């Protein structure tokens, strides 16, 4: 895009990653208590792992 002077058409918040999984599972990620230091890579990752596991289980009908 930069090389050809074209503005990237998709805003950063439209990229789906963890958000795709939680959206598909209709999971409220704000209900999960954050432990650790916010914006610390490892702590952020561990926080996402917690709700991603729940989202995966919910989608696949797995009781935990």
Residue pairs with C-beta under 8 A, 6 or more apart in sequence:
1 7
1 8
16 23
18 48
18 52
21 52
21 55
21 56
21 59
22 29
22 51
22 52
22 55
24 55
24 59
25 54
25 55
25 56
25 58
25 59
26 58
27 51
27 54
27 55
27 58
29 51
32 47
32 50
32 51
34 43
34 47
35 43
35 46
35 47
36 42
36 43
36 46
36 47
37 43
38 44
54 64
56 62
57 63
57 64
